[in-house]
Amino acid sequence: MDFFKKRTKGSWNSMSTIHITFYFLFSFIFYVRYVSAVPTRHLCRPEQRDALLEFKNEFEIGKSSFDRCYFINGSYASPYPKSWANSSDCCYWEGITCDTKSGEVIELDLSCSCLHGRFHSNTFQNIRFLTTLDLSRNDLYGQIPSSIGNLSHLTSLNLSNNHLFGQIPSSIKNLTRLTSLYLHGNQFSGQIPSSIGNLSHLTSLRLSYNHLLGHIPSSIGALSHLTSLHLSGNQFWGRIPSSIGNLSHLKTLHLSGNNFDGEIPSSFGNLKQLTVLYLDSNKLRGNFPVALLNLTKLRSLSLGSNHLTGALPPNISPLSNLEAIYANDNNFVGTVPFSLLTISSLTHIDFWRIIEKVDEATNPNGLERKKLGMDMNSEGCYSINGNITVIAVIGMVSRAIPNLSYNDLYGQIPSSIGKLSHLTSFNLSRNHFFGQIPSSIGNLTHLTCLELYGNRFSGQIPSSIENLSNLTSVALTDNQFSGLIPSTIGNLSHLICLFLSANQFWGQIPSSITKLSRLEYLDLSDNNFDGETPSSFGSLKHLTNLDLESNNLSGNFPIATQNLTKLFLLKPKLKDL
């Protein structure tokens, strides 16, 4: 039995040794495999560290202008290169990213780093594996070196918002992996190199606000992956190449502020993904291209300040996602299609200088221009969904503005309303407009109807209203107007209807109102008028409706009103009556 016990004990000792041995063996194997699986972070290559330090020493740091450097997009700019030191691993420097396996510097992001100095040609000769180079928003000057073409691994190049000049080097054609090229906001001159078409992977090309000129190369149509093309603010001339219509993935196209002439290419109708199209401030001619109605995803269309002619298409409603349309300062004729106002997403409209009037024939609800002072209700009135926040809508026509009453429009009447000198009717009733009536309204000398009731207008009636001698109806009821009624209102000799109720007017009723010999409707109720009612009211021989209740008027009602043989509604409500 003792022998058995001894053997058993020895067996257990042997087995324990074996188990421990295997445990350490497997642990070691697992550790080796784990360690080998973890990527090794190589130290920055010495030649690349030296190149970066040389790059740093080429510039003054911290001398940039405030708007470019010190405060961008809500955060302060950082002069990253100041922290670079020869004794440290450059892969850990701010603005630097290295490949985790090779240790090569692959990204250099020094956007808004307060760099001031000349862009040198040998800067990147030892950093050839860069995929991202961003030096935007600094104070770099000089030319882009042709050696930039050696950075064949670049996918993103951003040199925007500096002071770089000269031509875009043709060697840029070698950067065939580029997906984004941002050179906007510099002083580049010359033409876009035709070899730009080699950059077949580009998705975004921004060359706006330089001094580039000449024709846009047709080869730009070969950039089949392009989603944004920004060429605004240059000096390009000639026709817009129709090859742009091949860019089927394009979402934003900015060509404004150049000298393009000729017609808008019909091939633009192929840009089915387009959401933004800016062609304003050029010399474009011809008619509104009907092909643009194919762009059903379009949100913003700007054609202003060109030489476009002809009539607008009668039905623009296919552009159902449109938020803004600008066609101001052209030579369009005919009518502005009312179908524009059926687009619920529309917030900005400017059709300044378009002749004639809104085409009410296209209005399915039969929009009426009802005479001021008559009963109004929402039944039968055309309703615009959404809010038009820019009151440039009033510039849609030169002789008449559509009846925009009973909607959800808001904003102030701009002083530029005075430029619509041929306007005959103006109706913004039952909306949410506010502010004062601009004195420039006195320039609308052809105006016969002024309807602004049911808003939040305030201040006084401008004395310039006396210039509107053709007015037959004025309705300012239910606002927040205050002060005295200007005595000059008595100069409106053609006035038939005057509705000023439910405001905060005070003082005496001006006796000059009795000069309005054609007046039929006069409603001054619900104000703070005081004093006596002018005795000369008896001279208003055509008056049929007179409402003065809910004021602070005193004295007896003028006996002279007995001469008003046509009067059938009388609500004086005088305190002492």
Long-range contacts (C-beta under 8 A, 24 or more apart in sequence): 39-100, 39-101, 40-101, 41-91, 41-100, 41-103, 42-91, 42-98, 42-101, 42-102, 42-103, 43-89, 43-91, 43-103, 44-89, 44-90, 44-91, 44-98, 44-103, 44-105, 45-103, 45-104, 45-105, 47-126, 48-90, 48-104, 48-105, 48-126, 48-127, 49-86, 49-90, 50-126, 51-123, 51-124, 51-125, 51-126, 51-127, 52-84, 52-90, 52-93, 52-96, 52-105, 52-108, 52-127, 53-84, 53-86, 54-123, 55-81, 55-123, 55-124, 56-81, 56-84, 58-117, 58-118, 58-120, 58-123, 59-115, 59-116, 59-117, 59-140, 60-115, 60-116, 60-117, 61-113, 61-114, 61-115, 61-116, 62-114, 63-114, 63-116, 63-139, 64-114, 64-115, 64-116, 64-138, 64-139, 65-139, 68-112, 68-137, 68-138, 68-139, 68-161, 69-112, 69-113, 69-114, 69-137, 69-138, 69-139, 70-114, 72-112, 72-137, 77-112, 77-113, 77-114, 77-137, 78-112, 78-113, 79-113, 79-114, 79-115, 80-110, 80-113, 81-110, 81-113, 81-115, 97-132, 99-129, 102-129, 104-129, 105-129, 105-130, 106-130, 106-131, 106-132, 106-153, 107-131, 107-132, 108-132, 108-133, 108-134, 108-135, 109-134, 110-134, 110-135, 110-138, 111-135, 111-136, 111-137, 111-138, 111-158, 112-136, 112-137, 112-138, 113-138, 114-138, 114-139, 115-139, 115-140, 116-140, 117-141, 118-142, 119-143, 119-144, 119-145, 119-164, 120-145, 121-145, 121-146, 121-147, 122-147, 124-148, 124-150, 124-151, 125-150, 128-152, 128-153, 129-153, 130-154, 131-155, 131-156, 131-177, 132-156, 133-157, 133-158, 133-159, 134-158, 135-159, 135-162, 136-160, 136-161, 136-162, 136-182, 137-161, 137-162, 138-162, 139-163, 140-164, 141-165, 142-166, 143-167, 143-169, 144-168, 144-169, 144-172, 145-169, 146-170, 146-171, 147-171, 148-172, 148-175, 149-173, 149-174, 149-175, 150-174, 151-175, 152-176, 152-177, 153-177, 154-178, 155-179, 155-180, 155-201, 156-180, 157-181, 157-182, 158-182, 159-183, 159-186, 160-184, 160-185, 160-186, 160-206, 161-185, 161-186, 162-186, 163-187, 164-188, 165-189, 166-190, 167-191, 167-193, 168-192, 168-193, 168-207, 168-212, 169-193, 170-195, 172-196, 172-199, 173-198, 173-199, 174-198, 175-199, 176-200, 176-201, 177-201, 178-202, 179-203, 179-204, 179-225, 180-204, 180-205, 181-205, 181-206, 182-206, 183-207, 183-210, 184-208, 184-209, 184-210, 184-230, 185-209, 185-210, 186-210, 187-211, 188-212, 189-213, 190-214, 191-215, 191-217, 192-216, 192-217, 192-220, 193-217, 194-219, 195-219, 196-220, 196-223, 197-221, 197-222, 197-223, 199-223, 200-224, 200-225, 201-225, 202-226, 203-227, 203-228, 203-249, 204-228, 205-229, 205-230, 206-230, 207-231, 207-234, 208-232, 208-233, 208-234, 208-254, 209-233, 209-234, 210-234, 211-235, 212-236, 213-237, 214-238, 215-239, 215-241, 216-240, 216-241, 216-244, 217-241, 218-243, 219-243, 220-244, 221-245, 221-246, 221-247, 222-246, 223-247, 224-248, 224-249, 225-249, 226-250, 227-251, 227-252, 227-273, 228-252, 228-253, 229-253, 229-254, 230-254, 231-255, 231-258, 232-256, 232-257, 232-258, 232-278, 233-257, 233-258, 234-258, 235-259, 236-260, 237-261, 238-262, 239-263, 239-265, 240-264, 240-265, 240-279, 240-284, 241-265, 242-266, 242-267, 243-267, 244-268, 244-271, 245-269, 245-270, 245-271, 246-270, 247-271, 248-272, 248-273, 249-273, 250-274, 251-275, 251-276, 252-276, 253-277, 253-278, 254-278, 255-279, 255-282, 256-280, 256-281, 256-282, 256-302, 257-281, 257-282, 258-282, 259-283, 260-284, 261-285, 262-286, 263-287, 263-289, 264-289, 264-292, 264-303, 265-289, 266-291, 267-291, 268-292, 268-295, 269-293, 269-294, 269-295, 270-294, 271-295, 272-296, 272-297, 273-297, 274-298, 275-299, 275-300, 275-321, 276-300, 277-301, 277-302, 278-302, 279-303, 279-306, 280-304, 280-305, 280-306, 280-326, 281-305, 281-306, 282-306, 283-307, 284-308, 285-309, 286-310, 287-311, 288-312, 288-313, 288-327, 288-332, 292-319, 293-318, 293-319, 294-318, 295-319, 296-320, 296-321, 297-321, 298-322, 299-323, 299-324, 299-345, 300-324, 300-325, 301-325, 301-326, 302-326, 303-327, 303-330, 304-328, 304-329, 304-330, 304-350, 305-329, 305-330, 306-330, 307-331, 308-332, 309-333, 310-334, 311-335, 312-336, 312-337, 312-354, 313-337, 314-339, 314-359, 314-362, 315-339, 315-362, 316-340, 316-343, 317-342, 317-343, 319-343, 320-345, 321-345, 322-346, 323-347, 323-348, 324-348, 324-349, 325-349, 325-350, 326-350, 327-351, 327-354, 328-352, 328-353, 328-392, 328-395, 329-353, 330-354, 335-359, 336-396, 336-397, 337-362, 338-362, 338-363, 338-367, 338-382, 338-402, 341-382, 341-384, 341-402, 344-384, 344-385, 344-386, 345-386, 346-386, 346-388, 347-386, 347-387, 347-388, 347-389, 347-390, 348-388, 348-389, 348-390, 348-392, 349-388, 349-390, 349-392, 349-393, 349-396, 350-390, 350-392, 350-393, 350-395, 350-396, 351-395, 351-396, 351-397, 352-392, 352-395, 352-396, 353-395, 353-398, 354-396, 354-397, 354-398, 355-397, 355-398, 356-397, 356-398, 356-399, 357-397, 357-399, 357-400, 358-396, 358-397, 358-400, 358-401, 358-402, 360-402, 367-402, 367-403, 368-403, 369-403, 369-425, 369-427, 369-449, 370-403, 371-449, 371-473, 371-497, 372-449, 372-450, 372-451, 372-472, 372-473, 372-474, 372-475, 372-497, 372-499, 373-473, 373-475, 373-496, 373-497, 373-499, 373-521, 376-405, 376-406, 376-429, 376-430, 378-406, 378-430, 381-405, 381-406, 383-407, 384-408, 384-409, 394-420, 394-426, 395-419, 395-420, 398-422, 398-423, 399-423, 399-424, 400-424, 400-425, 401-425, 401-426, 401-427, 403-427, 404-428, 404-431, 405-429, 405-430, 405-431, 405-451, 406-430, 406-431, 407-431, 408-432, 409-433, 410-434, 412-436, 413-437, 413-438, 413-441, 414-438, 415-439, 415-440, 416-440, 417-441, 417-444, 418-442, 418-443, 418-444, 419-443, 420-444, 421-445, 421-446, 422-446, 423-447, 424-448, 424-449, 425-449, 426-450, 426-451, 426-452, 427-451, 428-452, 428-455, 429-453, 429-454, 429-455, 429-475, 430-454, 430-455, 431-455, 432-456, 433-457, 434-458, 435-459, 436-460, 436-462, 437-461, 437-462, 438-462, 439-463, 439-464, 440-464, 441-465, 441-468, 442-466, 442-467, 442-468, 443-467, 444-468, 445-469, 445-470, 446-470, 447-471, 448-472, 448-473, 448-494, 449-473, 450-474, 450-475, 450-476, 451-475, 452-476, 452-479, 453-477, 453-478, 453-479, 453-499, 454-478, 454-479, 455-479, 456-480, 457-481, 458-482, 459-483, 460-484, 460-486, 461-485, 461-486, 461-489, 462-486, 463-488, 465-489, 465-492, 466-491, 466-492, 468-492, 469-493, 469-494, 470-494, 471-495, 472-496, 472-497, 473-497, 474-498, 474-499, 474-500, 475-499, 476-500, 476-503, 477-501, 477-502, 477-503, 477-523, 478-502, 478-503, 479-503, 480-504, 481-505, 482-506, 483-507, 484-510, 485-509, 485-510, 485-513, 486-510, 487-512, 488-512, 489-513, 489-516, 490-514, 490-515, 490-516, 491-515, 492-516, 493-517, 493-518, 494-518, 495-519, 496-520, 496-521, 497-521, 498-522, 498-523, 499-523, 500-524, 500-527, 501-525, 501-526, 501-527, 501-547, 502-526, 502-527, 503-527, 504-528, 505-529, 506-530, 507-531, 508-532, 509-533, 509-534, 509-548, 509-553, 510-534, 511-536, 514-539, 514-540, 516-540, 517-541, 517-542, 518-542, 519-543, 520-544, 520-545, 521-545, 522-546, 522-547, 523-547, 524-548, 524-551, 525-549, 525-550, 525-551, 525-571, 525-573, 526-550, 526-551, 527-551, 528-552, 529-553, 530-554, 531-555, 533-557, 533-558, 533-572, 533-574, 534-558, 535-560, 536-560, 537-561, 537-564, 538-562, 538-563, 538-564, 539-563, 540-564, 541-565, 541-566, 542-566, 543-567, 544-568, 544-569, 545-569, 546-570, 546-571, 546-572, 547-571, 548-572, 548-573, 548-574, 549-573
